Amino acid sequence: MTYEQEFLQEFEEWINSQVLVNEGALKASQKVWQEDKDKSAKEAAIRYESRLDAYKFLQGKFANYHQQKSFHDLPDGLLGKRNY
């Protein structure tokens, strides 16, 4: 395995671990916000959600890489999909 391949593999693994960590932290901070109305928990949830969006964006780029698509290709099914 070349240095570049190893780097990309490790980076993708790190991104996937960050998604898991931030999903857990987001759920925990949302729970604290709902139960205690703690303003700092609400602000933390916003930060975790923002990070999660960025990490999921990078996961989409790795999906393109594995499917041998261009970096700038949109993920399949993105158009017409709505997230609320």
C-alpha positions as CSV (number, residue, x, y, z in Angstrom):
1,M,0.0,0.0,0.0
2,T,1.4,3.4,-0.9
3,Y,1.7,6.2,1.5
4,E,-1.2,8.1,-0.1
5,Q,-3.5,5.0,0.1
6,E,-2.6,4.4,3.8
7,F,-3.1,8.1,4.6
8,L,-6.6,8.1,2.9
9,Q,-7.6,4.9,4.7
10,E,-6.5,6.2,8.1
11,F,-8.2,9.6,7.4
12,E,-11.5,7.8,6.4
13,E,-11.4,5.7,9.6
14,W,-10.8,8.9,11.7
15,I,-13.7,10.6,10.0
16,N,-16.0,7.6,10.7
17,S,-15.0,7.6,14.3
18,Q,-15.6,11.3,14.6
19,V,-19.1,10.8,13.2
20,L,-19.8,8.2,15.9
21,V,-18.4,10.4,18.7
22,N,-20.3,13.5,17.6
23,E,-23.6,11.6,17.1
24,G,-23.3,10.4,20.7
25,A,-22.3,13.8,22.0
26,L,-25.2,15.5,20.1
27,K,-27.7,13.1,21.6
28,A,-26.4,13.5,25.1
29,S,-26.4,17.3,24.9
30,Q,-29.9,17.4,23.4
31,K,-31.1,15.2,26.2
32,V,-29.5,17.5,28.8
33,W,-31.1,20.5,27.0
34,Q,-34.5,18.9,27.0
35,E,-34.4,17.8,30.6
36,D,-32.6,20.6,32.3
37,K,-33.1,23.5,29.8
38,D,-29.3,24.1,30.2
39,K,-28.3,26.8,27.7
40,S,-24.8,25.6,27.4
41,A,-26.1,22.1,26.5
42,K,-28.1,23.7,23.7
43,E,-25.0,25.6,22.4
44,A,-23.0,22.4,22.6
45,A,-25.6,20.6,20.6
46,I,-25.4,23.2,17.9
47,R,-21.6,22.8,17.7
48,Y,-21.8,19.0,17.6
49,E,-24.5,19.2,14.9
50,S,-22.3,21.5,12.8
51,R,-19.3,19.2,13.2
52,L,-21.4,16.2,12.3
53,D,-22.6,17.9,9.1
54,A,-19.0,18.6,8.1
55,Y,-17.9,15.0,8.9
56,K,-20.8,13.6,6.9
57,F,-19.9,15.8,4.0
58,L,-16.4,14.3,4.0
59,Q,-17.9,10.8,4.3
60,G,-19.8,11.6,1.0
61,K,-16.5,12.5,-0.6
62,F,-15.0,9.2,0.4
63,A,-18.1,7.5,-1.0
64,N,-17.4,9.2,-4.3
65,Y,-13.7,8.1,-4.1
66,H,-14.7,4.5,-3.5
67,Q,-17.2,4.6,-6.4
68,Q,-14.5,6.2,-8.6
69,K,-16.5,9.3,-9.1
70,S,-15.3,12.9,-9.3
71,F,-14.7,14.8,-6.1
72,H,-17.3,17.3,-7.1
73,D,-20.0,14.7,-8.0
74,L,-23.1,14.9,-5.8
75,P,-24.0,11.8,-3.8
76,D,-26.7,9.6,-5.4
77,G,-30.2,10.7,-4.5
78,L,-29.2,14.0,-3.0
79,L,-31.3,16.1,-5.4
80,G,-34.9,15.9,-4.3
81,K,-34.0,14.7,-0.9
82,R,-35.0,16.9,2.0
83,N,-33.7,16.9,5.6
84,Y,-35.6,18.7,8.3
